């Protein structure tokens, strides 16, 4: 049975359990079980490679001890063990071990929960995992990686507002254009399930890792923070799936809860790739961690200010932001002024509708910038649908190959992108023009005809102008009719 079929059969078993309600709980239940199985499979490797390896997990709580035997404990005995032995020990693992691995396992379980009420159904699920998942087989590891992304999409379908699965083609393109080098620290301050970070890992491995020492350098260069428990659990598991042996640098925290000024030079990084949650609002008080000029409760705006703070001088970033940021005013204007005067916002890739379907219809943009030198001009590139496609869907998703056009056009930042040329989809706007526009970055493509604007302020101005014209016509008509009536009289 394929891993995909195994996972489907596991979810079917969970649907019979009265304690599991909805996709989010099923995925949460499945992932902590998979985490322990995957961790145990990795430990088998580590034990073969290192005679001195010692597990951070007590023997009674290791997967091989309580779960691997298909004839092992079941029913009330199994449920009692999980609820009253396994979870309490893993959640208090610091009492048993203080190694980095123990910190990771404890972090995974501090907010995990056993939703299942039936010990018999639990045993069926565990046996399916034991039979169907062997992470030490290269083929299954590759297949599981693909399946894992499907699990992440299923999580989004469970309805977590403000959190969107970023399509793999987008994350890969952003990472390739930022091009993190082997020894450069890469961070995602709102890492969700770790998609950008896994792309950064694969990018570095495929281009720069040649020796065991290179791999150790890579392992120490990946950083992420995630606020919510389930995405953090998924991110940690995702890191292990992608060969990060001790993903202790994936923290469960809210990066916005720390005062901006407290992020010192030692915490700054070379590269940031991120899709901050947009459309959401932070809890009261978070905005006070930021200077008065940038105080807002809008999550994406706060993250952009934080990202500028977290970058080293000459550090590079690629960030997904909605259209509303480009044309927004007020605090958004002050953030854009800071971005354009303190960083070189060299490129904005404008994505078409449907990239984030079915999670949101909001149009989005990819902003690429480098900290330390002010912007002199911004290049815009309108990403096009492939021939014959008018919108993305589940059956016609975005593909990696679509970004080949942008990559061929991209050029080199070292020479100021001297090779770039304007075409029907690419154009540039000077900093002087952007200042005249009061930092409005919603710049229309000058090479195509009239476009429909979705800028609320522009729509309101057009509406007011139209109302004024109607009023003038009404007055003129009234004057004509009045004159006619007077003439008849």
C-alpha positions as CSV (number, residue, x, y, z in Angstrom):
1,X,0.0,0.0,0.0
2,X,1.3,3.5,-0.9
3,X,1.9,6.1,1.8
4,X,-0.9,8.1,0.3
5,X,-3.3,5.2,0.7
6,X,-2.0,4.5,4.2
7,X,-2.8,8.1,5.3
8,X,-6.2,8.0,3.7
9,X,-7.1,4.8,5.6
10,X,-5.8,6.3,8.8
11,X,-8.1,9.4,8.4
12,X,-11.0,7.0,7.7
13,X,-10.3,5.2,11.0
14,X,-10.1,8.5,12.9
15,X,-13.5,9.6,11.5
16,X,-15.1,6.7,13.5
17,X,-13.7,8.1,16.7
18,X,-16.2,10.3,18.7
19,X,-13.3,12.4,20.1
20,X,-11.9,13.7,16.7
21,X,-13.9,16.5,15.3
22,X,-12.9,17.9,11.9
23,X,-9.9,18.0,9.6
24,X,-7.8,20.2,11.9
25,X,-8.0,17.7,14.8
26,X,-7.4,14.7,12.6
27,X,-4.3,16.3,11.2
28,X,-3.1,17.4,14.6
29,X,-3.6,13.8,15.9
30,X,-1.9,12.3,12.8
31,X,1.1,14.6,12.9
32,X,2.2,14.0,16.5
33,X,1.9,10.2,15.9
34,X,3.9,10.6,12.6
35,X,6.4,12.8,14.4
36,X,7.2,10.0,17.0
37,X,7.5,7.4,14.2
38,X,9.7,9.6,12.0
39,X,11.9,10.5,15.0
40,X,12.3,6.8,15.9
41,X,13.3,6.0,12.3
42,X,15.9,8.8,12.4
43,X,17.1,7.5,15.7
44,X,17.8,4.1,14.1
45,X,20.1,6.0,11.7
46,X,21.8,8.0,14.4
47,X,22.4,4.9,16.5
48,X,24.1,3.2,13.5
49,X,26.3,6.2,12.9
50,X,27.2,7.1,16.5
51,X,27.8,4.4,19.1
52,X,27.5,7.0,21.8
53,X,24.0,8.2,20.7
54,X,21.5,8.4,23.5
55,X,17.9,9.1,22.9
56,X,16.4,12.2,24.6
57,X,13.1,10.2,25.1
58,X,12.7,7.8,28.0
59,X,12.7,4.2,26.9
60,X,9.1,3.6,27.8
61,X,8.0,6.5,25.5
62,X,10.0,5.6,22.4
63,X,7.8,4.5,19.5
64,X,9.6,1.1,19.2
65,X,8.7,0.3,22.8
66,X,5.0,1.1,23.1
67,X,3.8,1.3,19.5
68,X,5.8,-0.8,17.1
69,X,4.4,-4.2,18.2
70,X,1.0,-4.7,16.4
71,X,0.0,-7.1,19.2
72,X,1.0,-4.5,21.8
73,X,-1.3,-2.7,24.3
74,X,-4.7,-1.6,23.0
75,X,-8.0,-0.4,24.3
76,X,-8.2,1.3,27.7
77,X,-4.6,0.3,28.5
78,X,-3.3,2.1,25.5
79,X,-5.4,5.2,26.0
80,X,-4.4,5.4,29.6
81,X,-0.7,5.1,28.7
82,X,-0.9,7.9,26.1
83,X,-2.9,10.2,28.3
84,X,-1.3,9.6,31.7
85,X,2.2,8.5,30.8
86,X,3.4,9.4,27.3
87,X,2.1,13.0,27.1
88,X,3.1,14.0,30.7
89,X,6.6,12.6,30.2
90,X,7.2,14.2,26.8
91,X,5.7,17.5,28.0
92,X,8.1,17.5,30.9
93,X,11.1,16.1,29.1
94,X,13.5,18.6,30.6
95,X,13.3,16.5,33.8
96,X,14.8,13.6,31.9
97,X,17.1,15.2,29.5
98,X,18.4,18.7,28.7
99,X,19.8,18.1,25.2
100,X,18.7,20.2,22.2
101,X,16.8,17.1,20.9
102,X,14.8,17.0,24.2
103,X,14.0,20.6,23.8
104,X,12.6,19.9,20.3
105,X,10.5,17.0,21.4
106,X,9.1,18.9,24.4
107,X,8.3,21.8,22.2
108,X,6.3,19.6,19.8
109,X,4.3,18.1,22.6
110,X,3.7,21.1,24.9
111,X,0.5,22.0,22.9
112,X,-0.2,18.6,21.2
113,X,-3.3,16.7,22.3
114,X,-4.7,13.2,22.1
115,X,-8.2,13.7,20.7
116,X,-9.0,10.0,20.2
117,X,-11.3,8.4,22.8
118,X,-11.1,4.8,21.6
119,X,-8.0,2.8,22.4
120,X,-9.0,0.1,19.9
121,X,-9.2,2.7,17.1
122,X,-5.9,4.2,18.3
123,X,-4.2,0.8,18.0
124,X,-5.6,0.5,14.4
125,X,-4.1,3.9,13.5
126,X,-0.8,3.1,15.1
127,X,-0.6,-0.2,13.3
128,X,-1.3,1.5,9.9
129,X,1.5,3.9,10.6
130,X,3.9,1.2,11.6
131,X,3.1,-0.9,8.5
132,X,2.9,1.9,6.0
133,X,5.6,4.4,6.9
134,X,9.3,3.6,6.8
135,X,11.1,6.9,6.7
136,X,14.5,5.1,6.3
137,X,13.5,4.0,2.7
138,X,14.6,6.7,0.3
139,X,11.7,6.2,-2.0
140,X,9.1,6.4,0.8
141,X,10.9,9.5,2.2
142,X,10.5,11.2,-1.2
143,X,6.9,10.1,-1.5
144,X,6.1,11.2,2.1
145,X,7.5,14.6,1.3
146,X,5.0,15.0,-1.5
147,X,2.2,13.7,0.7
148,X,3.2,16.0,3.5
149,X,2.5,19.0,1.3
150,X,-1.0,17.6,0.7
151,X,-1.5,17.4,4.5
152,X,-0.6,21.0,4.7
153,X,-3.2,21.9,2.0
154,X,-5.7,19.8,3.9
155,X,-4.9,21.9,7.0
156,X,-5.8,25.0,5.1
157,X,-9.0,23.5,3.9
158,X,-9.9,23.1,7.6
159,X,-10.4,26.8,7.7
160,X,-7.6,28.6,9.6
161,X,-8.4,32.3,8.7
162,X,-5.4,34.4,7.6
163,X,-3.1,31.4,7.0
164,X,-2.5,30.3,3.4
165,X,-0.6,27.5,2.0
166,X,2.0,29.2,-0.2
167,X,2.2,27.3,-3.6
168,X,5.5,25.5,-4.0
169,X,6.3,27.3,-7.3
170,X,6.1,30.6,-5.5
171,X,8.3,29.6,-2.5
172,X,10.9,28.0,-4.9
173,X,11.1,31.1,-7.1
174,X,11.5,33.5,-4.1
175,X,14.2,31.4,-2.6
176,X,16.1,31.0,-5.9
177,X,16.0,34.8,-6.5
178,X,17.3,35.5,-3.0
179,X,19.9,32.7,-3.4
180,X,21.0,32.1,0.2
181,X,24.6,31.0,0.3
182,X,25.8,28.1,2.4
183,X,26.9,30.0,5.5
184,X,24.2,32.7,5.3
185,X,21.5,32.6,8.0
186,X,18.0,32.2,6.6
187,X,14.9,33.1,8.6
188,X,11.2,33.1,8.3
189,X,9.7,35.0,11.2
190,X,6.2,33.7,10.5
191,X,7.2,30.3,9.2
192,X,3.9,28.5,9.4
193,X,4.5,24.9,8.4
194,X,8.1,25.6,7.1
195,X,7.6,25.7,3.4
196,X,10.0,28.6,2.7
197,X,12.6,27.0,5.0
198,X,12.5,23.6,3.4
199,X,13.0,25.3,0.0
200,X,16.0,27.1,1.4
201,X,17.4,23.8,2.7
202,X,16.9,22.1,-0.7
203,X,18.4,25.2,-2.5
204,X,21.6,25.1,-0.3
205,X,22.0,21.3,-0.5
206,X,21.7,21.2,-4.3
207,X,24.1,24.1,-4.9
208,X,26.5,24.5,-2.0
209,X,26.7,21.4,0.2
210,X,29.7,19.2,-0.9
211,X,31.1,17.8,2.4
212,X,29.9,16.7,5.9
213,X,31.2,20.0,7.2
214,X,29.1,21.9,4.7
215,X,26.1,19.9,5.9
216,X,26.8,21.0,9.5
217,X,27.0,24.6,8.4
218,X,23.6,24.2,6.6
219,X,22.1,22.6,9.7
220,X,23.0,25.7,11.8
221,X,21.8,28.3,9.3
222,X,18.0,27.8,9.3
223,X,15.8,29.8,11.6
224,X,12.0,30.0,12.0
225,X,9.4,31.1,14.4
226,X,5.7,30.2,14.4
227,X,3.0,31.5,16.8
228,X,0.3,28.7,16.5
229,X,0.8,25.2,18.0
230,X,-0.3,23.0,15.1
231,X,1.7,24.8,12.3
232,X,4.7,24.7,14.6
233,X,4.3,21.0,15.1
234,X,4.0,20.6,11.3
235,X,7.1,22.8,10.8
236,X,9.2,20.9,13.2
237,X,8.2,17.6,11.6
238,X,8.9,19.1,8.2
239,X,12.4,20.1,9.2
240,X,13.2,16.5,10.3
241,X,11.7,15.2,7.1
242,X,14.2,17.5,5.3
243,X,17.2,16.2,7.2
244,X,17.5,18.8,9.9
245,X,18.5,16.5,12.7
246,X,17.8,18.8,15.7
247,X,15.4,21.6,14.5
248,X,15.7,23.5,17.8
249,X,15.9,26.8,15.8
250,X,12.3,26.5,14.9
251,X,10.7,28.2,17.9
252,X,7.1,28.3,19.1
253,X,6.6,32.0,19.7
254,X,5.2,35.3,18.3
255,X,8.1,37.3,16.8
256,X,5.9,40.5,17.1
257,X,5.6,40.2,20.9
258,X,9.2,41.3,21.4
259,X,10.0,45.1,21.3
260,X,11.5,46.0,17.9
261,X,14.4,47.7,19.6
262,X,15.3,44.5,21.4
263,X,16.4,42.7,18.2
264,X,20.1,43.3,18.4
265,X,22.9,42.9,15.8
266,X,23.7,39.4,16.9
267,X,20.1,38.3,16.0
268,X,20.2,39.7,12.5
269,X,20.2,37.4,9.5
270,X,21.4,37.5,5.9
271,X,18.2,36.3,4.2
272,X,14.5,36.4,4.9
273,X,11.8,34.6,2.9
274,X,8.3,34.9,4.2
275,X,4.6,35.1,3.6
276,X,3.4,37.0,6.7
277,X,-0.3,36.4,7.6
278,X,-2.3,39.2,5.9
279,X,-5.9,40.3,6.6
280,X,-5.4,39.5,10.3
281,X,-5.2,41.7,13.4
282,X,-2.8,41.3,16.3
283,X,-4.0,41.3,19.9
284,X,-4.2,44.6,21.8
285,X,-0.8,45.8,23.0
286,X,1.4,44.1,20.4
287,X,1.6,47.4,18.4
288,X,3.3,49.1,21.4
289,X,6.4,47.0,20.6
290,X,6.9,49.2,17.6
291,X,7.8,52.9,17.2
292,X,4.8,55.3,17.3
293,X,5.0,56.0,13.5
294,X,4.4,52.3,12.7
295,X,1.9,51.3,15.3
296,X,-0.9,49.3,13.8
297,X,-2.6,46.0,14.6
298,X,-2.4,44.8,11.0
299,X,-0.2,41.7,11.1
300,X,1.4,41.9,7.7
301,X,2.4,45.6,8.2
302,X,4.1,44.9,11.5
303,X,6.0,41.9,10.0
304,X,7.4,44.1,7.2
305,X,8.8,46.6,9.8
306,X,10.2,43.6,11.8
307,X,11.8,42.1,8.7
308,X,13.6,45.3,7.9
309,X,14.9,45.3,11.5
310,X,16.0,41.6,11.3
311,X,18.1,42.0,8.2
312,X,21.8,42.6,8.4
313,X,23.2,45.4,6.2
314,X,23.2,44.0,2.7
315,X,20.7,41.4,3.8
316,X,18.2,40.2,1.2
317,X,14.5,39.6,1.6
318,X,11.5,38.3,-0.5
319,X,8.1,38.8,1.0
320,X,4.5,38.1,-0.1
321,X,2.2,41.1,0.4
322,X,-1.4,41.8,-0.7
323,X,-2.4,44.6,-3.1
324,X,-3.8,46.6,-0.2
325,X,-0.2,47.3,1.0
326,X,0.8,48.8,-2.3
327,X,-1.9,51.5,-2.4
328,X,-2.6,51.9,1.3
329,X,-2.0,55.2,3.0
330,X,-1.5,56.4,6.5
331,X,0.8,54.0,8.5
332,X,1.3,51.9,5.3
333,X,2.7,55.0,3.6
334,X,5.2,55.6,6.4
335,X,6.2,51.9,6.2
336,X,6.7,52.2,2.5
337,X,8.7,55.4,2.9
338,X,11.0,53.5,5.4
339,X,11.3,50.6,3.0
340,X,12.2,52.7,0.0
341,X,14.7,55.0,1.9
342,X,16.4,52.3,4.0
343,X,16.3,49.4,1.5
344,X,16.7,48.9,-2.2
345,X,13.2,47.7,-3.2
346,X,14.5,46.6,-6.6
347,X,11.6,44.3,-7.8
348,X,7.9,43.8,-7.4
349,X,6.4,40.7,-9.1
350,X,2.7,41.2,-9.5
351,X,0.9,37.9,-9.3
352,X,-2.4,37.3,-11.1
353,X,-5.7,36.3,-9.5
354,X,-6.2,32.8,-8.1
355,X,-2.6,32.1,-6.9
356,X,-3.9,31.5,-3.4
357,X,-7.2,29.9,-4.3
358,X,-9.2,28.4,-2.6
359,X,-7.9,30.2,0.5
360,X,-8.4,33.8,-0.7
361,X,-9.1,35.7,-3.8
362,X,-6.9,38.6,-2.7
363,X,-4.3,39.7,-5.3
364,X,-0.7,39.4,-4.1
365,X,2.7,40.6,-4.9
366,X,6.3,39.4,-4.3
367,X,8.6,42.2,-3.0
368,X,12.3,41.7,-3.3
369,X,14.6,44.1,-1.4
370,X,18.1,44.5,0.0
371,X,18.8,46.5,3.2
372,X,21.3,49.3,3.5
373,X,21.0,51.3,0.3
374,X,18.0,53.5,-0.7
375,X,15.9,52.7,-3.7
376,X,16.5,54.6,-6.9
377,X,13.9,52.8,-9.1
378,X,11.5,49.9,-8.7
379,X,11.1,47.3,-11.4
380,X,7.7,45.7,-11.8
381,X,7.0,42.4,-13.6
382,X,3.5,41.1,-14.2
383,X,3.4,37.4,-14.0
384,X,1.3,35.9,-16.8
385,X,-1.0,32.9,-16.8
386,X,0.2,30.0,-19.0
387,X,-1.4,29.8,-22.5
388,X,-4.9,28.6,-22.3
389,X,-5.4,29.2,-18.6
390,X,-7.6,32.1,-17.3
391,X,-7.3,31.2,-13.6
392,X,-5.6,28.7,-11.3
393,X,-7.5,25.8,-9.7
394,X,-7.0,22.5,-8.1
395,X,-6.9,20.8,-11.5
396,X,-4.7,23.6,-13.0
397,X,-2.4,24.8,-10.3
398,X,0.5,27.1,-10.7
399,X,3.7,25.3,-12.0
400,X,7.3,26.0,-11.2
401,X,8.2,26.3,-14.9
402,X,6.0,29.5,-15.2
403,X,8.7,31.5,-13.5
404,X,11.3,30.7,-16.1
405,X,10.4,33.9,-18.0
406,X,11.1,36.1,-14.9
407,X,14.3,34.2,-14.1
408,X,15.6,34.7,-17.7
409,X,14.8,38.5,-17.4
410,X,16.1,38.9,-13.8
411,X,19.7,39.8,-14.2
412,X,22.2,40.5,-11.4
413,X,21.9,42.8,-8.4
414,X,25.7,43.3,-8.3
415,X,25.6,45.4,-11.5
416,X,22.3,47.1,-10.7
417,X,20.3,44.7,-12.9
418,X,21.9,46.4,-15.9
419,X,20.7,43.6,-18.3
420,X,17.0,44.2,-17.5
421,X,14.9,45.6,-20.3
422,X,11.4,46.8,-20.4
423,X,8.9,44.7,-22.3
424,X,5.1,44.2,-22.4
425,X,5.2,42.8,-18.9
426,X,8.1,44.6,-17.3
427,X,8.6,48.3,-16.5
428,X,10.4,50.6,-14.1
429,X,9.3,53.5,-11.9
430,X,11.8,56.1,-10.5
431,X,11.9,57.0,-6.8
432,X,11.0,60.6,-7.8
433,X,7.8,59.4,-9.4
434,X,7.0,57.2,-6.4
435,X,7.5,60.3,-4.1
436,X,5.1,62.3,-6.3
437,X,2.7,59.4,-6.0
438,X,3.0,59.7,-2.2
439,X,4.6,56.3,-2.0
440,X,1.7,54.5,-3.8
441,X,3.3,51.4,-5.3
442,X,0.2,50.3,-7.2
443,X,1.8,51.2,-10.5
444,X,-0.1,50.1,-13.6
445,X,1.6,48.5,-16.6
446,X,2.2,51.3,-19.1
447,X,2.5,48.9,-22.0
448,X,-1.1,47.7,-22.0
449,X,-4.5,49.4,-22.3
450,X,-6.8,50.7,-19.7
451,X,-6.9,48.5,-16.6
452,X,-9.6,48.1,-14.0
453,X,-8.4,49.5,-10.7
454,X,-9.3,47.9,-7.4
455,X,-7.8,50.7,-5.3
456,X,-10.7,51.8,-3.0
457,X,-9.5,55.4,-2.9
458,X,-9.3,55.6,-6.7
459,X,-12.7,54.0,-7.0
460,X,-14.2,56.5,-4.6
461,X,-12.5,59.4,-6.5
462,X,-13.9,58.1,-9.8
463,X,-17.3,57.7,-8.1
464,X,-17.2,61.2,-6.8
465,X,-16.2,62.6,-10.2
466,X,-19.1,60.7,-11.8
467,X,-21.5,62.0,-9.3
468,X,-20.3,65.5,-9.9
469,X,-20.8,65.0,-13.7
470,X,-24.3,63.6,-13.1
471,X,-25.2,66.6,-10.9
472,X,-23.9,69.1,-13.5
473,X,-26.0,67.3,-16.2
474,X,-29.0,67.4,-14.0
475,X,-28.6,71.1,-13.3
476,X,-28.2,71.8,-17.1
477,X,-31.3,69.7,-17.9
478,X,-33.3,71.5,-15.2
479,X,-32.2,74.9,-16.6
480,X,-33.2,73.9,-20.1
481,X,-36.7,72.6,-18.9
482,X,-37.3,75.7,-16.8
483,X,-36.4,77.9,-19.8
484,X,-38.7,75.9,-22.0
485,X,-41.6,76.2,-19.6
486,X,-41.1,79.9,-19.2
487,X,-41.1,80.3,-22.9
488,X,-44.4,78.4,-23.3
489,X,-45.9,80.5,-20.6
